[in-house]
Amino acid sequence: MTTLSHSRAAQVAYQDLLRLHLDEAASGVVGSIEERQRNGRIYLYDKFRIGTQMKSRYLGEDSPELRARLARTTDLKAQGEERKKRMSRLARTLRAEGFIATDRDTGSMLLAFARAGVFRLGGTLVGTSAYGLYQGELGVRFDSDELAQTGDIDFASFERLSVALGDRVEEHPGEILKAMQFDPVPGVHDRQVWKWRQTRGEAMVEFLTPAFGDERVKPLPALGVSAQALNYLNFLIADPIQAVALYRSGVLVQIPRPERFAIHKLIVADRRRGGPDQAKARKDLGQAAFLVSVLAEDRPDDLMEAYQDAVSRGPRWRERITASLSRCPVTADILRGLQ
């Protein structure tokens, strides 16, 4: 499998655009920084007053990078106009360098969700929409056929994180989707809504959350939606990364780590084998194979850590991964070569 890299100029432009979007997010702080500890982790909030009431807005999990940005809030505010011009120039550069942009419908949805706070509050873009964004994270070119949409745009978040944050989106995702001509699809048994179907097309938006046995619908209070719980999803969305979707001057989103995405696709492909999603299973294997080939060259330690993590989680995990690798001998050989 031949992998083509983006030019050095394109890779630098993408990293610079990501940095500027992170600066832009930090520039929105209006009050003082508040720390809250939950389950051994520290979360940071923007605490401010509106009239006689104190409000808190979740900023992110504590990290040296976030702290450094928050320490520069005043400067970042002052640089706002110039930063936006640079973001537009960098987005044009990436298009000229061959980066594949999102389609208009997906891009406008991601932008609306980002403005509402979906990604800030733990929402993670998963599926093919996330896969396409690894062109920037890994600096590699994707064929347009590889990024052909399945029609599904999936978002995932941890239920416990959603409850713990104590913050909510600024606009309900359901209202955003309704404005974009998506209709809710109530569940057959309990009528809970966790997916929406486009009225003028085939696109489907779904909200997902990790299951630990029982795959039922659960609430995500921070995002204001319900979500279908799925086993193995906790592995995929643990410790996600931020990325820029190329729409307008870019949209800051959150996606899974590429090594976790690759291994998770091996698991999902086996779950789908022989069922109504057989075509998706083939696509899963193709995406896993491509990412494994890239990561084995550029990030072998990250790939091996993710693989070993997954197979250590129990016999069912190992069975599914082994079953998928039996259908992808080249990918299996690559992973064996890393051990």
For each residue, the residues with C-beta under 8 A, 3 or more apart:
1: 289 290 293 330
2:
3: 140 141 290 293 294 297
4: 140 141
5: 11 139 140 141
6: 10 11 14 97 98 99 135 139 140 141
7: 10 11 97
8: 11 12
9: 12 13 93 97
10: 6 7 13 14 93 94 97 98 99 139
11: 5 6 7 8 14 15 139
12: 8 9 15 16
13: 9 10 16 17 90 93 94 97
14: 6 10 11 17 18 90 94 99 136 139 244
15: 11 12 18 19
16: 12 13 19 20 86 90
17: 13 14 20 21 87 90 91 94 244 250
18: 14 15 21 22 136 242 243 244 252
19: 15 16 22 23
20: 16 17 23 24 83 86 87 90
21: 17 18 24 25 87 242 244 250 252
22: 18 19 25 26 65 69 242 252
23: 19 20 26 27 69 72 76 79 83
24: 20 21 27 28 76 80 83 84 87 252
25: 21 22 28 120 252
26: 22 23 29 59 66 69 70 72 73 76
27: 23 24 73 76 77 79 80 83
28: 24 25 46
29: 26 33 46 59 70 73
30: 46 48
31: 46 47 48 49
32: 46 47 48
33: 29 44 45 46 47 59 70
34: 44 45 46 47 56
35: 42 43 44 45 62
36: 42 43 44 45 166
37: 40 41 42 43
38: 41 43 164
39: 160 164
40: 37
41: 37 38 61 62
42: 35 36 37 61 62
43: 35 36 37 38 58 60 61 62 164 165
44: 33 34 35 36 58 59 60 61 62 66 67 70
45: 33 34 35 36 56 57 58 59 167
46: 28 29 30 31 32 33 34 56 57 59
47: 31 32 33 34 54 55 56
48: 30 31 32 54 55 56 57
49: 31 52 53 54 55
50: 53 55
51:
52: 49
53: 49 50
54: 47 48 49
55: 47 48 49 50
56: 34 45 46 47 48 166 167
57: 45 46 48 167
58: 43 44 45 117 120 121 165 166 167 222
59: 26 29 33 44 45 46 66 70 120
60: 43 44 63 66 120
61: 41 42 43 44 66
62: 35 41 42 43 44 66 67
63: 60 66 67
64: 67 68
65: 22 68 69
66: 26 44 59 60 61 62 63 69 70
67: 44 62 63 64 70 71
68: 64 65 71 72
69: 22 23 26 65 66 72 73 76
70: 26 29 33 44 59 66 67 73
71: 67 68
72: 23 26 68 69 75 76
73: 26 27 29 69 70 76 77
74: 77 78
75: 72 78 79
76: 23 24 26 27 69 72 73 79 80 83
77: 27 73 74 80
78: 74 75
79: 23 27 75 76 82 83
80: 24 27 76 77 83 84
81: 84 85
82: 79 85 86
83: 20 23 24 27 76 79 80 86 87
84: 24 80 81 87 88 249
85: 81 82 88 89
86: 16 20 82 83 89 90
87: 17 20 21 24 83 84 90 91 249 250
88: 84 85 91 92 249
89: 85 86 92 93
90: 13 14 16 17 20 86 87 93 94 249 250
91: 17 87 88 94 95 246 248 249 250
92: 88 89 95 96
93: 9 10 13 89 90 96 97
94: 10 13 14 17 90 91 97 99 136 246
95: 91 92 98 99 101 246
96: 92 93
97: 6 7 9 10 13 93 94
98: 6 10 95 141
99: 6 10 14 94 95 135 136 246
100: 132 135 142 144 147 246
101: 95 107 246 247
102: 106 107 110 129 132 245 246 247 251
103: 106 107 149
104: 107 108 247
105: 108 109 180 198 203
106: 102 103 109 110 129 149 153 245 247
107: 101 102 103 104 110 111 245 246 247 248 251
108: 104 105 111 112 180 247
109: 105 106 112 113 153 176 177 180 205
110: 102 106 107 113 114 125 129 245 247 251 253
111: 107 108 114 115 247 248 251
112: 108 109 115 116 171 176 180
113: 109 110 116 118 119 123 155 173 176
114: 110 111 117 118 119 120 251 252 253
115: 111 112 170 171
116: 112 113 169 170 171 172 173 176
117: 58 114 120 121 167 168 169 170
118: 113 114 121 123 155 169 173 223
119: 113 114 122 123 124 125 242 252 253 254
120: 25 58 59 60 114 117
121: 58 117 118 157 162 165 167 168 169 222 223
122: 119 157 158 161 162 165 222 223 254
123: 113 118 119 155 156 157 223 254
124: 119 130 155 156 157 237 240 254 255 256
125: 110 119 129 130 133 153 154 155 253 254 255
126: 129 130 154 155 156 208 236 237 255 256 261
127: 130 131 150 152 153 154
128: 131 132 147 148 149 150 152 283 287
129: 102 106 110 125 126 132 133 149 153 154 245
130: 124 125 126 127 133 134 243 255 256 261
131: 127 128 134 146 147 261 287 291
132: 100 102 128 129 135 142 147
133: 125 129 130 136 137 243 244 245 253 255
134: 130 131 137 138 140 142 255 258 261 291
135: 6 99 100 132 138 139 140 141 142
136: 14 18 94 99 133 139 243 244 246
137: 133 134 241 243 255 258
138: 134 135 258 291 294 295 298
139: 5 6 10 11 14 135 136
140: 3 4 5 6 134 135 294
141: 3 4 5 6 98 135
142: 100 132 134 135 146 147
143: 146 147
144: 100 147 148
145: 148
146: 131 142 143 286 287 290
147: 100 128 131 132 142 143 144
148: 128 144 145
149: 103 106 128 129 152 153 203
150: 127 128 280 283
151: 201 202 203 204
152: 127 128 149 203 204 205 206
153: 106 109 125 127 129 149 203 204 205 206
154: 125 126 127 129 205 206 207 208
155: 113 118 123 124 125 126 205 206 207 208 223
156: 123 124 126 207 208 209 210 227 233 236 237
157: 121 122 123 124 161 162 207 209 220 222 223 227 237
158: 122 161 162 209 210 234 237
159: 162 163 209 210 218 219 220 227 229
160: 39 163 164
161: 122 157 158 164 165 222
162: 121 122 157 158 159 165 209 219 220 221 222 223
163: 159 160 221 222
164: 38 39 43 160 161
165: 43 58 121 122 161 162 222
166: 36 56 58
167: 45 56 57 58 117 121 222
168: 117 121 221 222 223 224
169: 116 117 118 121 172 173 222 223 224
170: 115 116 117
171: 112 115 116 175 176
172: 116 169 175 176 224 225
173: 113 116 118 169 176 177 207 223 224 225
174: 177 178 184 193 196 224 225
175: 171 172 178 179
176: 109 112 113 116 171 172 173 179 180
177: 109 173 174 180 182 184 196 205
178: 174 175 181 182 183 184
179: 175 176
180: 105 108 109 112 176 177 198
181: 178 198 199 200
182: 177 178 196 197 198 199 203 205
183: 178 196 197 198 199
184: 174 177 178 193 195 196
185: 193 195 196 197 204
186: 191 192 193
187: 190 191 192 193 194 217
188:
189:
190: 187 217
191: 186 187
192: 186 187 217 226
193: 174 184 185 186 187 196 225 226
194: 187 206 207 208 217 225 226 227 228
195: 184 185 204 205 206 207 228
196: 174 177 182 183 184 185 193 204 205 206
197: 182 183 185 203 204
198: 105 180 181 182 183 201 202 203 204
199: 181 182 183
200: 181
201: 151 198
202: 151 198
203: 105 149 151 152 153 182 197 198
204: 151 152 153 185 195 196 197 198
205: 109 152 153 154 155 177 182 195 196
206: 152 153 154 155 194 195 196 228
207: 154 155 156 157 173 194 195 220 223 225 226 227 228
208: 126 154 155 156 194 227 228 229 230 233
209: 156 157 158 159 162 218 220 227 228 229 230 233
210: 156 158 159 229 230 231 233 234 237
211: 214 215 216 229 230 231 233
212: 231 234
213: 231
214: 211 229
215: 211 228 229 230 231
216: 211 229
217: 187 190 192 194 226 227 228 229
218: 159 209 226 227 229
219: 159 162 225 226 227
220: 157 159 162 207 209 223 224 225 226 227
221: 162 163 168 224
222: 58 121 122 157 161 162 163 165 167 168 169
223: 118 121 122 123 155 157 162 168 169 173 207 220 227
224: 168 169 172 173 174 220 221
225: 172 173 174 193 194 207 219 220
226: 192 193 194 207 217 218 219 220
227: 156 157 159 194 207 208 209 217 218 219 220 223
228: 194 195 206 207 208 209 215 217
229: 159 208 209 210 211 214 215 216 217 218 233
230: 208 209 210 211 215 233
231: 210 211 212 213 215
232: 235 236 264 267 268 271 317 320
233: 156 208 209 210 211 229 230 236 237 264
234: 158 210 212 237 238
235: 232 238 260 263 264 267 309 310 313
236: 126 156 232 233 256 260 261 264
237: 124 126 156 157 158 210 233 234 240 256 260
238: 234 235 260
239: 257 260
240: 124 237 254 255 256 257
241: 137 254 255 256 257
242: 18 21 22 119 252 253 254 255
243: 18 130 133 136 137 252 253 254 255
244: 14 17 18 21 133 136 250 251 252 253
245: 102 106 107 110 129 133 250 251 253
246: 91 94 95 99 100 101 102 107 136 250
247: 101 102 104 106 107 108 110 111 250 251
248: 91 107 111 251
249: 84 87 88 90 91
250: 17 21 87 90 91 244 245 246 247
251: 102 107 110 111 114 244 245 247 248
252: 18 21 22 24 25 114 119 242 243 244
253: 110 114 119 125 133 242 243 244 245
254: 119 122 123 124 125 240 241 242 243
255: 124 125 126 130 133 134 137 240 241 242 243 261
256: 124 126 130 236 237 240 241 260 261 264
257: 239 240 241 260 261 302 306
258: 134 137 138 261 262 291 294 295 299
259: 262 263 291 295 299 302 303 305 306 307
260: 235 236 237 238 239 256 257 263 264 306
261: 126 130 131 134 236 255 256 257 258 264 265 287 291
262: 258 259 265 266 287 288 291 292 295 303 306
263: 235 259 260 266 267 288 306 307 310 321
264: 232 233 235 236 256 260 261 267 268 310
265: 261 262 268 269 284 285 287 288 291
266: 262 263 269 270 284 285 288 320 321 324 325 328 331
267: 232 235 263 264 270 271 310 317 320 321 324
268: 232 264 265 271 272 281 284
269: 265 266 272 273 281 282 284 285 288 324 327
270: 266 267 273 281 319 320 321 323 324
271: 232 267 268 275 320
272: 268 269 275 277 278 280 281 284
273: 269 270 278 281 323
274: 278
275: 271 272 278 281
276:
277: 272 280 281
278: 272 273 274 275 281 282
279: 282 283
280: 150 272 277 283 284
281: 268 269 270 272 273 275 277 278 284 285
282: 269 278 279 285 286
283: 128 150 279 280 286 287
284: 265 266 268 269 272 280 281 287 288
285: 265 266 269 281 282 288 289 324 327 328 331
286: 146 282 283 289 290
287: 128 131 146 261 262 265 283 284 290 291
288: 262 263 265 266 269 284 285 291 292 324 328 331
289: 1 285 286 292 293 328 330 331
290: 1 3 146 286 287 293 294
291: 131 134 138 258 259 261 262 265 287 288 294 295
292: 262 288 289 295 296 303 331 334 335
293: 1 3 289 290 296 297 330 331 334
294: 3 138 140 258 290 291 297 298
295: 138 258 259 262 291 292 298 299 300 302 303
296: 292 293 300 303 334 335 337 338
297: 3 293 294 300
298: 138 294 295
299: 258 259 295 302 303
300: 295 296 297 303 304 338
301: 304 305
302: 257 259 295 299 305 306
303: 259 262 292 295 296 299 300 306 307 335 338
304: 300 301 307 308 335 338 339
305: 259 301 302 308 309
306: 257 259 260 262 263 302 303 309 310
307: 259 263 303 304 310 311 321 335 338
308: 304 305 311 312
309: 235 305 306 312 313
310: 235 263 264 267 306 307 313 317 321
311: 307 308 317 318 321
312: 308 309 317
313: 235 309 310 317
314: 317 318
315: 318 319
316: 319 320
317: 232 267 310 311 312 313 314 320 321
318: 311 314 315 321 322
319: 270 315 316 322 323
320: 232 266 267 270 271 316 317 323 324
321: 263 266 267 270 307 310 311 317 318 324 325
322: 318 319 325 326
323: 270 273 319 320 326 327
324: 266 267 269 270 285 288 320 321 327 328
325: 266 321 322 328 329 331 332 335
326: 322 323 329 332
327: 269 285 323 324
328: 266 285 288 289 324 325 331 332
329: 325 326 332 333
330: 1 289 293 333 334
331: 266 285 288 289 292 293 325 328 334 335
332: 325 326 328 329 335 336
333: 329 330 336 337
334: 292 293 296 330 331 337 338
335: 292 296 303 304 307 325 331 332 338 339
336: 332 333 339
337: 296 333 334
338: 296 300 303 304 307 334 335
339: 304 335 336
